[in-house]
Every structure is written in C-alpha cells, then in structure tokens.
Amino acid sequence: MRSFLSLLAIMLLCCMGSATRIVSLSPVATEFIFALGMGSQVVGVTTFCDRPAAAQKIAKIGGFADPQLESIVKLKPDLVVATPYGSAKSVVATLQERHIRVASGSVDTLTDAKTFLRTLAAATGRQKEAAELQKKIDAEYGSFKSRIKSSPKVLFLLATSPLVSAGPSTFLGQILSHIGGRNWTKGTALWPVISIEALMQDPPDVIVLTAGEKTLSAARQQLSTLLRRHSNIRMLAPKANLLERPGPYINDDIKQLIDGLNA
C-alpha cells in the first residue's frame, strides 16, 4: 500500500509542471534541489540548510522540526519541499489546506531517499537529472562494500540528552552494514532512545557522533561512567555533521566514516 501511494503521489506531481519559487523545509531537500540545478529557484530554507554554501545566504523560514508557517507563506512559493518531522508535519498539512503545492516524503532509509528524489524530480520536471544523479550516487556507493578492515561494533549517537541512536533499518544502519561494520543498536525501531545501563552491559567499539565535534564535550560528560569503565572505546567526532542526511553528499560522508573507522 505504501509503495502504491508513493507512486500515485509521483504521478500526480508529474501533471503539475515545474516550479519557480521553491521553499525547502529540510536540509536533505535543499541539497537535492541544488544538485538538480534549481538553486536559483529556492527562495526559502531552514536554519539547518548549510550545504551547498549558497544555501546559507537564502532567507530562513525557521528550523527543520519547527518551520514558521507565516514566513513560508510570505515568500509566495509555488512549491514547498519537505521531509516532515515534528511540528513540520502540521505545517505541511496547513500548507496543503491552503492549496500550496507540497512535495514531501520520508528519508529514514536509503529506499526512502530514492523515492523522495523521484518525487522531487516529478514536481519540478527534473526526472532526467534525478535519474543521472541517482545513478552516480549508486555507482560510487557500490564501491564502498566491505571497506572496513575489521568489523567494529559501532554506535551512532545522534543526540546526547536523551541518547538517541540509529537502528539497523535506517540509512545509517544500512550504510554501516554495507561497508562492513556492525551496528550496536538492535531491533526494529528506527531512532531508539538507549540507556547508559545497556551500554555498560554491552559496550561498543566505536561511538560516532553524527552532529560532529561540537557535541563531543556533552557526549563525554553524558557517557563519563561508560568511558571510565571501558577506556578502549573510541569516540569518532568529525569536524562537521556526518551522515545526518541521505542526500547527494552521502558518499563524501561515507568516505569520512570509512577513514575514521579504519584509522
């Protein structure tokens, strides 16, 4: 049913033509829009839209989880692109009630991301460009298979208060499995909250801070008991955010992850 609805949404968008004033409600949407050659048509982005650099100069409409409805409406978009999360879901619903065209979808998994790119392409008339982009991403992604020298047990830590990890079914879990690592997080939950007690009983080999080195101090403080008892745990904290979005820069992030885990 989900795949049928996704196909139906794409077919409907195909009939609506392109867009000249685009507002993006998520960083991954912004990255894809620019990658498809439509950066000049973007009139609004979130405060988290930092790639490419040109996106940082565009008018801001609020955060990823809490975009501001009136800021969006004032920009008079003919297309809003979203991967709704938090209160953004109600904002998207309101935009649709006001008959503002929206292209949206989940990006929790790699399959989700591919579907989202097709949806965006259909809404903007960029199907050819999207197909070429996806082909390029897939080709390089395939070259990363089993590139990890050992098979470390890795914990992706997305937040420190509470401790939020990435389950095996997420794009992070899928990537880790593809490159030859083992995910500390088990089960079917996508983004589960985990406990210090569970980490103490089964410590990971490596903890990857996806938000980068700016969260290293908070992570060390939150995990101080664990790190004192298991001093061999490695903390991998890149300078910038890493693998937070399954967008066109995903392979660059994977290269960093491979280098960090192999170091």
N, C-alpha and C positions, 0 to 999 in steps of 0.2 A: 504493500500500500504506500509506504513512504517513497519508494522509487517511482511509483506511478504519479504521485502528487508532485514530485520534483520535476518529472518530465512534463507534466501538464503546465507547471509554472513557467518552465522554459519556453514551451510552445506559445503561451500567452504573451510572454515578453517579446518573442520574436515578431509579433504582429504590431508592436508599439513603436518601432523605429529607434533612432539613436537619441542621444541627449546632448544638450549644450551647456547646461548648468547642473553640475553634479555636486551633491553633498555626501561625504563619506562619514559613516558613523563608527568605523573601526580601522585600526592600523593595517590589518591584512587587506581590507578592501582598498584602502588608499594605495598600498603597494601594487596591487594588481591593476588598478586603474591607470597608474603611471606606466606600468610595464606594458600595457596595451596601447600606449601612445596617446592617452587622453588627459595628461596632466594639465594642459591649458584650459580644460573644461571644468576643472574642480574649483568650486567657489567656497567650500567649507569642509573642514576636517576636525577631528578630535584633538585634544591636547597631547594625546599619546602618539599621534601620527608623525613619526620622526624620520621615516625613510620613504622615498629619497629626500635629500636635503631640501629640495624645492618645496616639499610639503610643509615644512616648518614655517614658511612665510605666508601660508594661506590662512584666512580667517578661521578662528576657532569657535566651535559650537558646543563646547563642554567636553566632558570625559567620555571614555569608552562605555562605561556602565551607566553613566548619568548625563547623556546629551540633553541640551536645553531646547525644548520644543520651539519656543518663540525665536530663538537665534537661528534655528534651521529655517523656519517659515519666512523670516525676514530676507533671507538670501534668495528666495523665489526659485527653488530648484525645480527642474523638470525630471529629476531622478535622484532618489536617495538610495545609497547602497549601504547595507548593514549586515553585521553578523550579531544579531541582538543578544545582549546579556544584561542581567539585572533590570534596572528601570528602563533601559533602552527598548525592551520588549513593548512596554506600554506606549512609549514614544512612537515606535514604528506603527503600532495599531492605530494611534491617533492620526498619524500622517495619512494612513490609508483611508481612514474615515473622512479625511478632508480631500480625498481624491488626488493626493500627491503620489506619483508613481514610486514604488519601492521595489528594489531587487535585494533579496535577503536570503540568508542560509546559514547553516551551522558550519564550523570549521574545526570540529573536535578531532576528526580523523583525516587521514590523507584522502580517503574517498570523498568525504565531505568537502574538502578543499577543491577537489577536481570538479565536483558538481557545482560548487559556488562559482568557480571561474566560468563554467559554461553558462550559468545563469546570468552573470555579469556580461558576458560576451553577447548573449541573446538580447539583453536590454539595451546594448549600445551598438549593435551591428558590427561587432569585432570578432566574429566567430573564427575567421581565418587566422587572425593574430593570436587568439587564445589557443587554438589548436597547435600552432607553431611553438608558442611559449610552453605549453604543457609537454610537448614532445621533447623540447630542450631540457626541461626540468627532469623529466623521467629518465632521459638518457644518462645524465650525469648522476642522478640518484642511484641508478643501477650499478654504477662503477664503485659505489661505496660498500657493497655487500661484503660482510665478514672482514672488515678492515681493522678491527681491534685485535691487537696482538694477543692479549689474554682474554678472559671472559669475565670482566669485573661486574660485581653486583652494584648497580647504580641506583641512587635515589635522586629523582628530580624534585627539587624543592622550589615551588612556585611562590610560596609565601611563608612567613615565619610565625605569624600570630593571627590565626592558628597555623599549624604546619600543614600545608597543602601539597600533595604530591600528584604525579601523573600516572594513571592506570595503564595497563598493557594495551588497551584498545584505543588510547589516544594517539595522536600523531607522534607525540614524543615517545610513547611506548613502542609504536611501530618502527620508528627510526632506530631506536636502541636495539631492537631485535634484529633489524636488517644489517646493522654494522657489526653485530657480534657480541653485544653486551647483554647482561641480564637485568631485568627490572626488579628492584627491591619490592615494589608495590605489586600486590597480587589482587585478584578479584575482578569483578565486572564494573565497579564504579569508575567513572571517567576521571574525576578530580577529587579523590577522597582526602578527608582530614585524617591525619595519622597522629599517633601519640609517642611521647618520649619512651614510655614503657615498652612499646613494641620495638622501637629502635634499639633499646638496651638489650632485649632478648635476641634480636637478630640484626646486628649492626651491618650496614652497607660497607662496601669497599670504598666507594666514592660518593660524595654528595655534590650534585651540580646545582648551583644557584642560578636559575634561569633569568632572574632580574639583574644579575651582574654583581660586580664588586661593591656597589653601593649598599647592598644588603648583607655584606659579609659580617660586619660587626654585630648586627642584630641576630644573624644566624648563629654566630659563635656564642653569643650570650644565651640564646634560647636553647642551644644544644650543649651547653657547657658540661653538664653531667655526663652526657654521652661521650663527648670528646676527651674528657679526663680519663674515663674508664677504657676507652678504645682509641688510644692515641695514634693508631695506624690508619685511621680513616682520613682519606684525602678530601679536602674541600676544593672544588673547582669553581672559581668565581671569575668569569670573563670580565673584561673592562666594560662591555656594553651588554644589553639584553641578549640572551641566546636561546634560540628555538622557542620563542614565545608565540610565533606566528608561522603557519604553514603556507607562506606566500612565495613570491618569486625569488627571495633571498635565502630560501630554505637550505639550499646546497652549500652556500657560504657558511651558514651556521653549522651544518653537519661537519664540514671540514674542521672547524674550530673544535667541535666536540671530539672528533677522532684524534686530533692532535693533542688535546688535553688529556684524554683517557690513555693515550699511548705514551705520554711523557713519563 
